[in-house]
Amino acid sequence: MTAPSPSQDPRAFLRALYNAAVEQAMPAHVMAAHLPAPPKGRTVVIGGGKASGAMAAALDALWPAGAPLEGLVLTRYGHTPPAYAARPGRIRVLEASHPVPDDAGRRGALQMFEVVRGLTADDLVIALVSGGGSALLSLPAAGLSFEDKQQVNRALLASGASIDEMNCVRKHLSAVKGGRLAAACAPARVHTLLISDVPGDAPEVIASGPTLPDPSTCADALAIIERYRIALPPAAREGLENGAYESPKPGDARFAGHSLRMIATPLQSLHAAAVLARSAGIEAHILSDEIEGESREVGKVHAALARAVARRGTPFAKPCVILSGGETTVTVKSKGGRGGRATEFLLGCAIALQGEPGVHVLAADTDGIDGVEDNAGALVTPDTLARAAAQGLKAALFLDRNDAYNFFAPLGDLVVTGPTFTNVNDFRALLIV
C-alpha cells in the first residue's frame, strides 16, 4: 500500500492511513498464527461482536477441510462479510442489533447455549470475540426482563460512562457475559480469539468477557450505577445488592486449561498507519492507543497539540502526523442530535483549531460506524469553519445539541466506508504540514 502525497492531497493521505489501520486488523490477515490444533473430539465455534462474522469466515477458510467444524456467532446487522453471507460455510452467522440489544440477540444467545450443551473433555470450543459483543450477546440474568436490559443499556450509552464501566454493569446483569458462556462449555477446553476495542486491551472487558473469568464485583457495578445516577429496575438493584448476580471469578475450576490469544489491537493498527506515513516521507508520532474522556474535550486537547506543532514546532517538527486511538465518550445532553464519538471529537477539535493553517484531521471508528450512523467519521480542514459559516452552520450550536453528523454532512466531509468487518476502536490522525 502506498500513500498519496500529504501536501498535494491531504484528505486522500489521511484516508489511506485509516485504511491501513483497518487492514491491519482484518481477521483474515492475522488469525492463522493463533489457531490451536484440531482436538480429538468436536470443534465448536461460538462468539459475538462486530468482527465475529469476519472472524468466522477467516476461521472457516483456515481450518483443515477434513476436520469437523461447527458453531454459531452473532454479529451486528449488515456486518456479515458478503461472500460468507452469499455462500455460508460451516459456522452459522446470525445478526442482531447494536448498540441497543434486540430480541434477535436474545434468541441468538439462547441458541449459543444449546450449541455448547453436552460437550466433553475431548472437545474444543473456539470463541471469536470482538467489540460490540456486549450488546449482541444479550441474555438477561435470572429475574430480569429483556426490556430491563434495554433500559439499562440505553442509560449507560447516554451517561458518559467509559467502556470498562459500562461493561462492568452489563456483565453483572447478564446470563452470558462475565465468563458465564465459557462456564457453560465445561468440561470442554475453550480457546478465545480476541480483537480488542478497549483502552488497555483488558481481555475481560472486551465484549464484557463472555468466556473469561471476571475480577469485578456486584459492588463495583453498583458504584458505577450510583456515580452516573442510572435508574435501575428493582430486580436488578436487588440482584446486585444481595450478590445473586455475582460473576465467575479467576480461579474457578471451570476455566482450567482455557487459553486466549489477542489477534488484533488498536496499537498494532496505529503502528500500521505510522509505517505508511513514514513511507510517504512524513514522520509519525503515536500519542496513545488508550485515550479516553469526553469526545469534545479530547478534540480540544488534540487541537492544542496541533497548534503547538504548527506554530512553534514543538513537541514535534512539521511536517508530521499525530496518531491516537482509544475510546472517547459522548454525554448526550440533547435529544434528536445525530453523531457519534468521532464526529463529536472533530467538532470540538475544529472549534478549537479556528482554521489553523496547515492542519487537517481525520477521526473515524475502525468498524465503519460512528455511533449508529452511516458514516465512520469525518474530516476537518483549515477551511471547515469558513465553509460552514458560508452555509449558515454555527459549529457551537451543533456541538451543544450533540448534532455533529448534521454539521459535517452538508460540507461533504463525512467519511463513509460501510461496515469494515473488524473493530479496533477509535482512529484519529492529525496532519500538520
N, C-alpha and C positions, 0 to 999 in steps of 0.2 A: 504494500500500500504506500502511495506517495501523497504528500500533502500539497495543495495549491499554494501559490505564493501568498504569504501573510500580508505583504504590503499591497499587492495588486488586488487580492480578493479575500479580505479578512473574514467575511461570512463563510465562504467555502472552506477556508482554513479551519475555522472553529468547528464547522460541521464534520470535517474529516477527523478531527481529534475526538469528537463524540463517537463517531463511527468506529474508530479504533478501540475506544474504551468498551463499546458494546461487543465488538467482535472478540475481544479478549475473553469475555465471559460467556461465550456461546457454549452450551453443553457439548455439542459435537466436537469442539476443539480441545476440550480439557478433561473429558471424562475417562478416556482409555486407561490412563495411568493409575486410576483409583478403584478399579474393579477387582473384586475378590474372585477366587476360583469357583467354578460351579460346585455345589455341595453333593453329598451322597444322595440326599432326598430332593425335595421340591425347591424351586426358587420362585418366591412370591414377591412381587413389587407393589409397594404402597407409597403414598406420599401426597403432598399438595403444595401449591404455590404458583405464582405467575410463570415460573420457568419449568414447572413439573411436566407439562406436555412435551416441551423440547427435550427435557431430560429423559423422559420415557422413550421418545423416538431415538435419541442417541444410544441409550442402553440397548434397545431392541436391535439396533444395527450392529452394535459391538459384541453382543452376547453370542456365543457359538450357536450356529444354526441348528445343530443336533441336540443342544442342551435344552431341557424344558424351561419355559419361562412363562409366567402368567402374572396377573395382578391388575391393579386399578389405581389411578391417580386422579386428583382433582385440580383443575386449573381455572383461571378466570375466563369468562365468556370471551370468545374471539382469540384466545391465546393458545389454541392447539395449532401446531405447525400445519400449514395447508396440505403438504404432501402426506403427512401422517393421518390427517383427517380424511383425505380422499381415499387413502389405501391403508386402513387400520392394520396395526401389527398385533403382536402377542400381548400387549399391555393396553387395557382399556383406558381411555382418557375421557373423563366427564368434565363438564363445565358448570360453573356456579358464579354467584355474584361476589364482587369485591368493590369497595371496602365494607359495605354493609351486607351481612350474610343473607342468604335467601334459602328457601326450602330445598332447592336443588343441592346446596351444600350439606344440609342436614341429611338428606336421603343418601347422598354420596358417602358421607361419613359412616352411616349405618351399614352400607354395603361393604365398606372397607373392613369393618369389624367381622362381617361374615366371611370375607376373603381370608382372614388370618385365623379363623376358628379351626381348632383341631390340628394345629401344626405340631411337629415333633422335634426332638433334638437334632435330627438329621437334616432338617430343613433350614433354608437360608431366606431371610427377609431382607430385601434391598429397599431402603426408604429414600425416596427422592424428595428433598425438602428445600424450599426456597421461600423468599419473602412473599407475603400475601397469603400464606397458608393459614394464618390465624383466622382470617375471615372465611376462607374457603372450607376449612375443616371445622365446621361449626355444629357441634352437638352439645346441647346444654347439659350441665351437671344435673343429677337427680333432684327433682323438686322445682326446677326452673322451666319455664316455658320458652319456646323459641322466640316469642315476642319479647320476653325479658332480656334475652341475649342481644337482640337487635337494638333494644332501647339503650342498654349499657354501651354497646359498641358505638352508636351514634354520639352518645355523650362524650365518650373518650376521644373520638375523632375531632370533636369541636372544642375540646378542653384546653389544648396546648400541651398535653402530656407528651413526654418523649416516648419513643417506640418501646424501650425496655419497660417503662412504667405501664404503658397500655397492655403489653403482653403479659406482665405480671398479673394484672387483673383478669385478663382473658383466660389465662391458663387455670386460674383457680375457680372459674365459673364454667369449666368445660369438662366433658366426658372424654375428650380426645387429647387435649394439649397437656403440657407439663409431664410428659413421659407416659401418659395413660395408654396411648396407642401401642407403644413398644411393650408395655406390660401385658397387653392382650395377646402378644405374639409368643409369649413364653410357652414351652421351653426352647423355641427356635432361636437361633442367633440372628441378631439384627445388625446390618451394616448400613449406616446412614451416610448418604452423599449430600453435602450441603452447598448451596450457593448463598453467600452472605449478603444481606441487605441492611445490616445493622452496624452502627458505630462500635468498633472494637471487636467485631466478628465473634461475639459470645455465642457459642453454638446453641445453648439452651434458650436464647432469646429469639433466634431465627424461627419464624412461624410459630412462636410460643413453644418450641421444643417438643413436638408430639412424640418423639422417640428417645428423648434424653431425660435423665432424672433432673428434678427441679430443686435448686437450692433455696428458692424464695418461699415465703410462707403466707398463710392467710393473713397474718398480722401485717405483712408488707403490703398486701393488696388493699387492706382496709386503710392503711396510712395514705396510700395514693388516692383512694376514693375521697378521703377527708381533705387532702391537700387541694384537690381540684373541685371540691364541692359537687361531686357527682351523685345524683339521686339513684339509690339502689332499690330494686323491688324488695319487699320484706323478706322473701325466701332467700334471696341472695345474701342479704345482710346477715340473716340468721346462720346460714351455712358457713360464712366467713368467720363470724364471731365464735361459733361453737367448734370450729375446726373440722366440720364434716367435709369441707371442700379441700382439705389438705392434699397436696400432690405427692407422688412417689419421690423419695429423696435419694441422693447419692448413697451408695452402699446397699441399696435394695437388691436382693438376690436375683430378682427378675431381669436385671441388666448385666448379669455376669457374662463375660465373653463377647459383649457387644463392641462394635467399633464404629468410628466415624472418620470421614475424610472431607476436608474443606476443598472443593474443587475450583471455586472461583470466588474472588474477594474484590471489594472496591479498590483496595490499594493496587492490586495487580492491574486493574483496568486503568487507573491513573498512570501507572508506570508505562503502559502501552501507549497512552496518549502522549506522554513525555518523550518517549522514544521517537514517535512520529514527528513531533515538533522539532526535535533536535536534528532530525534528518533533513528538515527544511531550513536549517540554519538559525533556528530560534531557540534560545536557552529556555528550559522549562523548570519550574520550581513547584514542587508539591507541598502545599501547606499542611494538609492533613486529610485523612480519609475518615475522621471521626468528628467532624464539625456538627454541632447541634445548636439549638436555640431558635428563637423566633425568626422566621424567614426574612422578614423585612429588616430586622436588626442585623442579621448576618450579612444581608446585602449592603447595609451601610458600612460595616467594617471592611468588607471586600473593596468597596468603593474608596475608602480612605487609603487602603494599601495601594490601590491602583494609582491614585493621585500622587502619592509619595514617589512612586516609581516614575510616573510621567513627568513630574515637576522637578524632582531632586535626585533622581537616580538612586534612591535608597528605599528599602534594603536591597533591591535588585537593580541591575543596569538594564536599560531598554536597548534594543527590542527584547521582549521576553513574553512568556505566557505563564500565568499563575493558575495552578490546578488545585481543586479541592473536592472532597466528597463528604459523605455522612448523611444525616437525615435531619433536616430542619423541621420546624413545626409551624402551623398556622392556627392561631387562636381566632376562631370565627366570631366576629362581632356584629356582622350584618347579614341577614338572610337575603338570599336572592343573588348574591355575588357569585361569579364564576372564576375558577382558577385553582391552582394547586401550589405546592411549595416552591416550584421552580419559578413560576411567573411572579409570585409574590416577592421572592428574593430579588428578581430582576427589577421590579418596580421600585422597591426600596433602594436598590443599587443605582438605578437611573436617576432618581431624585437627588441622591447624594452626590452623584458624579456631576450633575448640572452641565452636561455636554462637554466634559473634559476631552480635549482633542487627543486623538490617537488611541483612545480606549474603546475596545469592543469586547462584549461579554456574551457568552452563551451559558445558559443553565437549562438542564433537561434531566428528566428521570430516565434511567437506563432501561426501564421496562417499556418505554414509549408512551406512557400515560401519565400526565401530570394531574394527580388527584383523580377525578372522574371524568376529565375532559378528553377531547380527541387529539390533543397535542401532547408532545413530550416535554416541551418547554418553549423558550423564545430566545430572541437576540436583542441586545441593546447596542446601539451605535452612538457615535458622538452627536448625531442629529436626531436622536429619538425624541427628545422633548420638544425640539423645534417642529418636527413633523407632526407630533401630537397636537401642539398648540395651533398649528395651521388648520387642524380638523376640529378645533374646539374641545379637545380632550385634556382635562386637567388631571395630571397624574396623582396629585394628593387626594383628590376626591375618589378616584378609583381605588386607591390604596385603603382609604378609610372604610370603604364598603366591601373589602376583600373581593374586588372585581378585576383582578389583573388580566384575566383572559380577554375581557372586553376592551381593555386598553390596547393590548398588543395586536388583537385580531384586525382592526381597521388599518393598522400600519403595515400589515403584511409581514409581521415579524415573528409569527408563531413558527415553531419548529414542529412539523408534523411528520411522524415516521410510521405510525401504526404500531401494533404490538411488535416488540423486538424478540420475544421468546426467551428473554433472560431478565435478570433483575439484581443489579449490584448498587442500587440506590441512586442518590443524587450525583450528578456530574456537573461541575462548574469550571469554566475556563475563561480567564481574563487575558486578553491580548493587549499589550501595550507596545505601540510602535512609534 
